Amino acid sequence: MKGTLRKPRTPGGSWSYRLDLGYDDSGKRRQRQVGNFSTKREAQAALNDALAGLQHGTYVAPSKQTVRDFLGVWIDTIKPEVALTAWTNCGEVVERYVLPYLGAKRLADLPPMDIKRWHGELLDHGRRDGTPLAVNSVKLAHRVLHRVLADGVRWNVLPTNPVSSVRVPKGEHHEMTVWTSEEARRFLDSLTDDRLRGLWALALHTGMRRGELAGLRWSDVDLEAATLTVAQQRTTAGKQTVTTTPKARSQRQLLLAASTVKVLRDHQQRQEQERERGGVAWVESGYVFVDEGGTPLLPQRLTKMFATAIGRVDVPKIRLHDVRHTMATTALEAGVHPKVVQEQLGHATIAVTMDIYSHIPQAVRRESAGRIAGPRWPSSDRRFVARGGATE
């Protein structure tokens, strides 16, 4: 068994290789030509892989199946294996970032250089409006395509995964602004008439995720014992709202401060008044955060309502998820042990917490040094920021 490289026929053309597959039962010579390689080295590496596959019996003959064809099979095949939200998110990434650029290409003719060009296109004009796509979004698309083609290798559709040969673009580390404790206090104090003040206070005091807040039921809250159990979350999958059980580490019991218990009691009393006014039209859902008719608030609506609430107060504009970062940075700045913060946030390991908030221990040590050396010196800027590239 042997193979030969073939030079580009025109300037700027692609390299290819011809693989000798021996003879069929009728004595006819069998050959396979594979092309679309940008360089001689790339074509030689692919030829060597094919020859090694022939020798070890693992060679996969290229087919005319396109990337679009395979992705259609793949997305249907994995649906029973993953959560609905993950399946929906993968489908959106494929539709938005993969198919428009790579869908028409033959799956067997997808060399690493095409993956690299794809990265460049996304970084240059990957958004729907033609503007550059954020590096972290390109990394997400890269991971999804790697999973797709890795399954192709496992299913014996592809001999190798071309994405494995391409480096992931370096991630961005956006600084996410968080509030100081004074700004957080000013935000809550300015919203005494807001019917969702209990939601904003709970988010600031506990660092709960948006889906956890949207999924909180009164049966999960024990105001007498001042505890709260994170037992479920409500997220969105496309246009569908999905209620799921959090991962093991995210299922946790939180201890509530007296001030948090008070604001939740006030919220509960307000909800009882709304129930009485609603009468038979009231929707008895059992959820803590509902609209005026008792219907549980959707996660995305919480985001919009938070933006509206911020607009009423003289505080820096942050995202709802940054409230979670505010809680963590405030706790670490106050000297709370990182292990306690990890458990409060529901991170899988303390390493995750320290990766996201690695700047805080240094600030804590600086304050500690000040206490040891003498009176604390004034700080010109007490706002801390969290690293944006990490995943919770």
N, C-alpha and C positions, 0 to 999 in steps of 0.2 A: 504494500500500500504506500502510495506516495502522493505528493501534491506539489504544485508549482505556483509561484506568484505571477501575476499579470500586471504590467505597468498600465498607468492611465493612458487611454487612447487620445486624449486631448489635454492641452495644458490646463492645469487646475482640476483635472478629472480625478476620479477615485481609483484606489488600488483594489485588486480582487485576487482571489486564489481559486485554482481548480483542483479539486480533490478526486483522486482515482479510487473508485469504490469496487474495482474488480469487474467481474462479468456476471450477467444474470443467467438464468437457466437455459436460455436460448443461445448463449455464447456471445451476447451483445455486450460491448464494453459499457460500463456504467461510470459516469462522471458527474460531479456536482460543482457548479461554479457559484461562489459567494463573493459579493462585492460591497461597494459603498464604504470602503475604508479610506480614511483621509491620508494616512501615511503608510509607507512600506513596513515600518516596524509594527504598526497596528495589524496590518494584514498578515504579517509573519506570525505574530502572536496568536491570532485566530486560527491560522493554519496549523500551528503546533498543537493547539488545544484539540482541533478536529482529529489530527493524526493520533494524538494520545487517546482520544475517545474511541477511535477505531481499534486501537491496539488493546484497550481494556474492555471493550464491549459496551461502552457507555455513550457512543456517538449518537447524536440526535440529528437526523436529516432535516435541513431547513424546509419549512413549508411556506406557502403563499399567504398564510394567515396574517392579517394586519394587526397592529397594536390595538386598534379599535375592536376588532373581532375578539381578540383574546380578553380584553378588558370587560367586554360584555359577558363572557363566560365566567370570568373571575369574580365580578361583583355579585353575580347570582350564586356562585358556589360558596362564597365565604359568609353569606348572610346568616346561616344557622350557627356559625362559629363565633360571631362577635355580637356585642351589644348593639341595639338598634341605633343609638346615637353615634357610635363608632362607625357603623356601616354607612349611615347617612353622611357623616363627615367625609369618609373615604370617597363616596360617590361624588360629593360636591368637589373635592380636590381633583378627582379624575376628570370630571366634566369641565371644570374651569381652567385647569392648569396643564393637563396632560393631553387630552384628545385634540384640542385646537392646534397643537404643535407637533405631536408625534402620532396621532391617530391613524393617519394614512400610510405610515411606513410599515413595511413588512417586518413582522416580529423578528424573523431570523436575520434581518439586515439592519439591526439596531446596534451599531458599534458604540463604544464609550465616547467617541468624539461627538456623536449626535447628542448624547446626554449632556456633554459639556456645552454644546451650542444651545441646547434647550435651557440650561441654567442662565446663559447669557441673555437669551430672549426674555425670559421671565424677569430678570433683573433690570432689563432695559424698558420693557413695555408690557409687563405681565398682568397689570390690573385691567379691569374692564374698560376703563376710560383711556387706556393706552399709556398710562404713567408707570414708572418703575414699581415692581412688586418688592415688598420688604424682604430682607434676607431671611428672616425667620419663616416667612411663608414659603420661600423657595426651599428652605430646609425641610419643611413639612411635606411639600410636594415630592421632594427627593426621597424621603422616607417611605411615602406611600408607593411610589413607583418601584423602589427597591423591594418592598414586600410583594408587590404584584409579580415582578420578574423572578424573585426567589421562589415563589410558588410555581412559576413556570418551569424552573429547573427541577423542583421536587416532583412535578407532574410529568417530567420527561418530555416537555415541549421545547425547552431550551437547553443547550449544553452548559452554558455559563450565564451569569448575571452581569450584563454590561454596566449596570449602575455601581457594582462593587468596585469597579476600576476607576471611578471618578470621585474626587474629593468633594465633600459637602462644602458649600460656601460657608465662609466664616460668619458666625452669627453676630447679630447686633446686640449691644448691651444698652438698651434704652434706659435712661434713668427715669424711674417712675416717681413723680413727686408725691409725697405723703404729707399729711397734716402734722403739725406739732400738737401736743396735748392741749395747748391754749386754743388753737384753731378748731380742734375737734369739739372742745367745750363750747366755743362760741357758736358753732354750727348747731348743736343741740339746744343751747339756750335760746337761740333765735327762732326755733320751730316749736314753741310750746303749743301752738294752735294746729300743728300738722297732725292729721289723723294717723300718719304712719311714723310718728316720732319714735314709737316703740321699736319699729323695724330698724331705723337708723341707729338708735342707741344700742340695740342688740348686735348689730353688725360691728359697730365701733368697739363694744366691750368684749366681744367674743371672737371676732375675726372669722365668723362663719361665711362660707361661700354663698354665692347668689342662689344656686340650686338648693342648698341646704335651708336657706331662709324661706324660699318659696315652698319647700316641702315640709316645713315645720307644722306639727299639729298640737293642739292643746293637750292631747294625751301624752305627748313627749315632754311636757313641761310640768314640773312639780314646784310650784311657787312656795309651798310650805317648807319644803326641804331645800329650796333655792338651788335646784339642779335642772338641767336640760339635757335630753338625750338626742343626739344626731342619729336618727334611725332611717331616714329616707331623704331623697333629693328629687326635685322636679327639674328636668332639663328639656330642651327642645331638640327634635330630630326632624329637620325640614319644617313642615307646618304642623307637626304633631308634637304635643306635650307628653313627655314620658316620665313616669314615676318609677324610680329604681332604688335599690338598696346600695348605699355607698360601699366602697372597698373596705376591707376589714379594718384597716388602720383609721379610715375616716369615720367609722362608726365609733362614737365616743360619748362620754358623759361630761358635760361642762358644769362647773360650779359657778353660780351666779352671784355677783356682788349685790349688796343690799340696794344700791341705786338702780341696778338692772331689774331686780325684782319689783321695785316700786313702779318703774316706767312700764313694765309688763302688766302689772295690776291695773294701772291707769288705762292701758290699751285694752285690756279685757273688759273693763267697765264701759269704755266707749263702744266696744263691739256689742255688748249686751244692750245698750241703748239703741243702737242701730238695728239690732234684731227685733226689739219691741216695736220700733217704728215700721219695720218691714212687714211684720205680720206674716201672713201665709205666703207672701212672695219671697220671704227670706230663704236663701239657699243654705241649708244646714250641712256644711262640708266638714266641720271639725278642724279646719286650718286656722292658724294664728293670724296670718296676713291675707285679708280678703278685701274685696271692694265693698261699696256701700250696700250691696245687695247680698253679700255673703259668698260670692263666687271667689275661689282662690285666685290670687294674682299670678299672672304668668311671669316667668323669669325675665323675659325681655321687657315687660312692662315695668318691673322694678328698676331696671336700668334707666328708662326714660323718666320715671318719677323721681329718681335720685338726681338726675340732671336738672329737673325743674326745681327741686328743693334747694340745690346748690345755688341756683340763680337768684334765690331770695336772700342769700346771706353773703356777707363780705368775707369770703374765704377763697383760697386758691381752687381752681377748677380741677377736680380729679375724677377718675372713674370709680364706679361702685366697687370694683375689685381692689382698687387702691385703698379702700377703707380697711380691707383685710391686712394690707401691708402697713397701714397706719397703726393698727392694733399691735402688730408684731414689733415694729420699730419702737413704739412707745414702751412696750413691755421690756424689751431688751435694754433700752436706754435707762429704764428705771432699775435695772439690775436683776430682772427675773431670769432664772436659769434657762438657757436655751432648750434644755430637755422639757421643761414645763411649757415653753412656747411651742415646741414641736407637737406635744400632745394636744395642746389647745387648738392648734391649726389642723390637726389630723394628717400631718405629713407622715410618709412611710418610715422615714428614718431621720435622725437628727442631722445627718449629712445634707439632706435636702434643705432643711431649715438654714443651716450654716452656709450653704452655697448661695441661697437667695439673699440672706442678710449677713454676709460675711463682714461687712463694714461695721456692724454694731458692736461686737465685742471690743474693738479698738476704741470706740467712743466710750464704752463703759470703763475700760481700763484708764482712759485719760481722766474721766471724772473721778475714778477711785484714787488716782495719783494726786489729783487736786485736793481731795479730802485729807489724804495723808500729809501732804506738804503744807496745807493751810486752807484758808477760805477759798471757795470756788471763785475762779475768775469768770468775768462775764463772757458770754459767747455771742458773737456777731450773727450767727445763723444756726439755729437749733433744728433746722429741718434736715431730716435724713432721707435718703433715697434707697430704693431697692433695685437690685439688678433685674433687667428685663429679660435676659436670654434664658433663664431657668424655667422648668416646668413644674407646676404643682400637681 
